[in-house]
Amino acid sequence: MLFERPGGGERAVLVHIDFADSDSREDPDEFKELAVSAGAEVVAFVRGQRKVPQSRYFIGSGKLEEIRQVLADCEAQLVIFNHALSPSQERNIESELCCRVLDRTGLILDIFAQRARTHEGKLQVELAQLQHMSTRLVRGWTHLERQKGGIGLRGPGETQLESDRRLLRARISSIHRRLDKVRTQRNQGRRARRRAELPAVSLVGYTNAGKSTLFNALTDADVYSADQLFATLDPTLRRLDIPSLGAVVLADTVGFIRHLPHKLVEAFRATLEEAICSDLLLHVIDAADENRQDNVEQVEQVLQEIGAEDIPRLDIYNKIDMLGQTEPGIDRDRNGRPVRVRLSAQTGAGLELVAQALAELLGTDVVHRWAVLRPEQGRLRAKLYAAGMVVSEQGAEGGGARLEIRSPKTDLERLLGRESVDAGKFLEACSELPD
């Protein structure tokens, strides 16, 4: 009798195996949090140890029997492995346990499918799901194979399995074309921002580090944020005005996780390109997490995988309110440049330090000088005030004005150009004023 997969079921048994290879190890606590985030009711947690995975069932026969007994005792309908299973292993375990089996990649894909809100996000999730499913189509369809070799044994034509694979390939190609259009649109937006010479800053970090909470606090946005893994999937961009620097574009991006499936990295490349094309990355770190250093290393690996490892970075140590006596502050390197900001996005403590650090890191070409304007340059004086470039003003001989100007050089040059003023001569006539 052939096994047919049941429709669903939320009561889940979790399976976590510790292997001798440290690179293959996963975090059991994070795994349980993933399952809960996906909406599963965790009724049992089976753990074990092996040197290497077993080729047929991933686990040994004894552990398989233990899971079978736990399923019966807990009346569960779903088994979730905290590991990547091969299609054959997943199929073999399902056949033995007669219930639905999900691996770590499938679990993350399920969470992504629930959280995607925009059209682009849904397309990217569907692409990752279809790519994952394409290697697992044989399950449940083996009874439809009718083509066989030999005279008189050939099938009437295309099998159901082949038909499904063909439709799957067509859908994947269609999604790729639509995502290419999204990528083109994003590139056009980036070119427009580069023409406007607006610096791009992206929030990156481990999932649930507090990126969206920080994004909302800095920009007064209403991006969905929650104490759960992968609360954010869709990138959001907002304009952020930094005193003494000007406007920057701040992007909130999808969180990373250890052993992030390659299918997801590829499917979300259009989203992750926001980070790749940034002038500065704000690496948000959960300062209260016991696995903080491991999480930082996982983020570094993903940044390297997407080609963003060389982009300048500022570490944001978030959630200091959970550490007790830690105070907000900025840590600097030996040259005085900010390398770390300590804050709490939830309480707002230290938020102003982010703007200060951004101004120092991005404002490397800031004009801070005294400019003397003649009386007939009243219109230019008004424009400088309207742009927020005037820090203070003093009287000058002949009824003119002596202005203390602080502004990004490009913004000042653009304003002077609109007023038909030669920027080079204007700056040359200004006297230096040290920061």
LUMTORDREN-21461 format. One record per residue (C-alpha): residue number from 1; z, y, x. Coordinates in steps of 0.1 Angstrom, whole numbers. Last residue first. Layout:
N
(NUM,(Z,Y,X)) ...
***
This chain:
435
(435,(137,713,350)) (434,(124,738,376)) (433,(107,770,364)) (432,(75,778,382)) (431,(57,811,376)) (430,(27,812,353)) (429,(-5,830,366)) (428,(-20,797,378)) (427,(-13,781,344)) (426,(-33,808,326)) (425,(-61,807,352)) (424,(-65,770,347)) (423,(-61,770,310)) (422,(-89,796,305)) (421,(-80,811,271)) (420,(-105,807,242)) (419,(-77,803,216)) (418,(-87,767,209)) (417,(-88,760,246)) (416,(-53,774,251)) (415,(-40,749,224)) (414,(-58,720,241)) (413,(-45,730,276)) (412,(-9,732,262)) (411,(-12,698,245)) (410,(-26,682,277)) (409,(1,698,299)) (408,(29,683,278)) (407,(51,713,268)) (406,(78,736,280)) (405,(72,773,280)) (404,(98,800,289)) (403,(81,832,276)) (402,(80,867,291)) (401,(67,890,264)) (400,(47,923,267)) (399,(57,958,259)) (398,(46,973,292)) (397,(71,954,313)) (396,(84,922,299)) (395,(110,912,273)) (394,(126,878,274)) (393,(118,846,254)) (392,(132,811,252)) (391,(121,775,248)) (390,(86,782,235)) (389,(63,751,231)) (388,(72,744,194)) (387,(35,745,184)) (386,(42,774,160)) (385,(59,793,189)) (384,(29,788,211)) (383,(5,799,183)) (382,(26,831,177)) (381,(24,840,214)) (380,(-13,834,214)) (379,(-18,857,184)) (378,(4,884,201)) (377,(-18,884,231)) (376,(-25,922,228)) (375,(10,929,241)) (374,(3,911,273)) (373,(18,876,278)) (372,(40,866,308)) (371,(44,828,312)) (370,(75,812,327)) (369,(71,775,334)) (368,(78,740,323)) (367,(46,721,320)) (366,(50,683,315)) (365,(29,658,334)) (364,(55,630,339)) (363,(65,634,303)) (362,(61,597,295)) (361,(91,584,313)) (360,(114,614,310)) (359,(105,622,274)) (358,(109,585,265)) (357,(143,584,281)) (356,(155,614,261)) (355,(140,601,229)) (354,(158,568,234)) (353,(190,586,243)) (352,(191,602,208)) (351,(196,568,193)) (350,(229,563,213)) (349,(251,553,183)) (348,(230,551,151)) (347,(253,525,135)) (346,(226,498,130)) (345,(204,509,159)) (344,(233,504,183)) (343,(227,517,218)) (342,(224,510,256)) (341,(193,523,272)) (340,(179,507,303)) (339,(154,515,331)) (338,(155,554,331)) (337,(141,570,363)) (336,(166,584,387)) (335,(149,572,419)) (334,(176,546,426)) (333,(171,531,391)) (332,(187,545,360)) (331,(210,532,332)) (330,(212,553,301)) (329,(242,554,278)) (328,(259,542,246)) (327,(295,529,252)) (326,(305,492,254)) (325,(342,487,243)) (324,(337,461,216)) (323,(305,441,221)) (322,(293,440,185)) (321,(287,478,184)) (320,(264,473,215)) (319,(238,459,190)) (318,(208,469,211)) (317,(201,469,249)) (316,(168,487,250)) (315,(149,478,282)) (314,(121,503,292)) (313,(88,488,303)) (312,(57,499,322)) (311,(27,476,313)) (310,(21,450,341)) (309,(31,419,320)) (308,(9,428,291)) (307,(-18,401,295)) (306,(-11,381,264)) (305,(4,351,283)) (304,(24,374,306)) (303,(40,392,276)) (302,(47,357,262)) (301,(65,346,294)) (300,(84,379,297)) (299,(97,374,261)) (298,(109,339,270)) (297,(127,353,301)) (296,(145,379,280)) (295,(155,352,255)) (294,(170,331,283)) (293,(189,362,295)) (292,(204,370,261)) (291,(214,334,252)) (290,(250,346,243)) (289,(235,373,221)) (288,(255,405,219)) (287,(231,426,239)) (286,(202,417,215)) (285,(173,430,236)) (284,(146,454,225)) (283,(119,457,252)) (282,(104,492,246)) (281,(69,489,260)) (280,(51,519,275)) (279,(15,531,276)) (278,(5,506,250)) (277,(-28,487,247)) (276,(-14,452,252)) (275,(14,459,227)) (274,(-9,469,199)) (273,(-31,440,211)) (272,(-3,418,198)) (271,(-15,423,162)) (270,(-52,414,169)) (269,(-39,385,191)) (268,(-19,371,162)) (267,(-41,340,157)) (266,(-42,334,195)) (265,(-4,337,200)) (264,(1,317,168)) (263,(-21,288,179)) (262,(-3,289,213)) (261,(30,280,196)) (260,(59,302,207)) (259,(78,280,231)) (258,(108,304,229)) (257,(105,331,203)) (256,(87,364,201)) (255,(91,391,174)) (254,(61,406,156)) (253,(54,443,164)) (252,(67,477,155)) (251,(44,505,169)) (250,(54,540,179)) (249,(27,567,183)) (248,(39,596,204)) (247,(41,633,195)) (246,(54,660,218)) (245,(74,659,250)) (244,(100,686,250)) (243,(115,671,218)) (242,(99,638,209)) (241,(80,636,176)) (240,(74,600,165)) (239,(42,591,146)) (238,(44,557,129)) (237,(26,524,134)) (236,(35,492,116)) (235,(25,457,128)) (234,(27,429,103)) (233,(50,399,110)) (232,(85,413,107)) (231,(115,394,94)) (230,(106,367,120)) (229,(141,352,123)) (228,(168,366,100)) (227,(193,394,98)) (226,(169,416,78)) (225,(144,444,83)) (224,(115,454,61)) (223,(99,486,73)) (222,(112,517,55)) (221,(104,544,80)) (220,(127,572,91)) (219,(110,571,125)) (218,(138,564,150)) (217,(162,546,126)) (216,(134,526,110)) (215,(120,515,143)) (214,(155,506,155)) (213,(161,484,125)) (212,(126,469,129)) (211,(133,460,165)) (210,(168,445,159)) (209,(168,415,183)) (208,(160,392,153)) (207,(129,377,171)) (206,(129,383,209)) (205,(114,416,220)) (204,(87,441,217)) (203,(86,477,204)) (202,(54,495,213)) (201,(48,530,226)) (200,(14,547,226)) (199,(10,581,241)) (198,(-11,606,220)) (197,(-41,619,240)) (196,(-59,630,208)) (195,(-89,612,223)) (194,(-66,583,231)) (193,(-54,583,195)) (192,(-90,582,182)) (191,(-98,554,206)) (190,(-68,535,194)) (189,(-79,538,158)) (188,(-114,527,166)) (187,(-99,497,184)) (186,(-78,488,154)) (185,(-109,489,132)) (184,(-128,466,156)) (183,(-98,442,157)) (182,(-98,442,118)) (181,(-135,435,118)) (180,(-130,406,143)) (179,(-103,394,120)) (178,(-129,391,92)) (177,(-152,372,114)) (176,(-125,348,126)) (175,(-114,342,90)) (174,(-150,332,81)) (173,(-152,309,111)) (172,(-119,292,101)) (171,(-132,288,65)) (170,(-164,272,77)) (169,(-145,248,101)) (168,(-122,238,72)) (167,(-151,232,49)) (166,(-167,209,75)) (165,(-135,191,81)) (164,(-130,186,44)) (163,(-165,171,40)) (162,(-159,148,70)) (161,(-127,135,54)) (160,(-144,131,20)) (159,(-171,110,37)) (158,(-207,123,41)) (157,(-233,98,31)) (156,(-237,65,11)) (155,(-216,45,36)) (154,(-232,21,61)) (153,(-221,-15,57)) (152,(-254,-32,48)) (151,(-265,-35,84)) (150,(-237,-26,108)) (149,(-213,4,113)) (148,(-190,17,87)) (147,(-189,48,66)) (146,(-164,46,37)) (145,(-134,66,49)) (144,(-116,77,17)) (143,(-86,55,22)) (142,(-79,73,55)) (141,(-75,106,36)) (140,(-37,109,33)) (139,(-33,119,69)) (138,(-66,122,86)) (137,(-65,160,82)) (136,(-39,164,109)) (135,(-59,179,138)) (134,(-75,206,115)) (133,(-41,214,100)) (132,(-29,234,130)) (131,(-61,254,132)) (130,(-59,259,94)) (129,(-23,271,96)) (128,(-30,295,125)) (127,(-60,310,106)) (126,(-40,312,74)) (125,(-12,331,92)) (124,(-37,355,107)) (123,(-54,361,74)) (122,(-21,367,57)) (121,(-11,393,83)) (120,(-44,411,79)) (119,(-41,413,41)) (118,(-5,427,45)) (117,(27,409,35)) (116,(31,379,58)) (115,(67,367,55)) (114,(63,334,36)) (113,(33,323,56)) (112,(51,332,88)) (111,(81,310,79)) (110,(58,281,71)) (109,(40,286,104)) (108,(73,285,122)) (107,(82,252,105)) (106,(47,237,113)) (105,(52,245,149)) (104,(86,230,151)) (103,(75,197,135)) (102,(74,188,98)) (101,(78,153,82)) (100,(74,146,45)) (99,(89,114,33)) (98,(81,77,34)) (97,(103,72,65)) (96,(79,48,84)) (95,(46,63,72)) (94,(59,98,78)) (93,(70,89,113)) (92,(35,74,121)) (91,(17,105,108)) (90,(39,130,127)) (89,(34,109,159)) (88,(-3,106,153)) (87,(-7,144,148)) (86,(13,151,180)) (85,(48,164,175)) (84,(61,198,188)) (83,(99,197,188)) (82,(128,207,167)) (81,(118,180,142)) (80,(121,186,105)) (79,(126,158,80)) (78,(121,164,43)) (77,(129,147,10)) (76,(167,144,13)) (75,(188,121,-9)) (74,(217,126,15)) (73,(226,89,19)) (72,(190,78,18)) (71,(177,104,42)) (70,(207,96,65)) (69,(198,59,65)) (68,(161,66,74)) (67,(173,90,102)) (66,(195,63,117)) (65,(166,38,115)) (64,(144,62,135)) (63,(171,68,160)) (62,(173,30,166)) (61,(135,27,168)) (60,(133,53,195)) (59,(120,89,191)) (58,(86,104,195)) (57,(73,77,171)) (56,(44,63,190)) (55,(46,78,225)) (54,(83,79,229)) (53,(94,112,242)) (52,(109,113,277)) (51,(145,109,291)) (50,(160,107,257)) (49,(190,121,239)) (48,(200,124,203)) (47,(209,147,174)) (46,(207,143,137)) (45,(216,173,116)) (44,(222,167,79)) (43,(220,185,45)) (42,(201,216,56)) (41,(188,234,25)) (40,(154,247,36)) (39,(144,283,28)) (38,(123,289,59)) (37,(150,312,73)) (36,(174,283,69)) (35,(151,260,90)) (34,(147,287,116)) (33,(185,293,118)) (32,(190,255,123)) (31,(165,256,152)) (30,(182,286,167)) (29,(214,267,168)) (28,(197,236,183)) (27,(181,256,211)) (26,(151,238,225)) (25,(147,218,257)) (24,(113,209,271)) (23,(116,231,302)) (22,(150,215,310)) (21,(133,181,314)) (20,(160,155,308)) (19,(154,157,270)) (18,(178,167,243)) (17,(165,156,208)) (16,(170,176,177)) (15,(163,163,142)) (14,(170,183,110)) (13,(174,166,76)) (12,(161,188,48)) (11,(167,193,11)) (10,(138,216,2)) (9,(113,192,-14)) (8,(76,190,-14)) (7,(45,175,-29)) (6,(50,139,-18)) (5,(27,125,9)) (4,(8,93,-1)) (3,(16,61,17)) (2,(-10,34,14)) (1,(0,0,0)) 
***
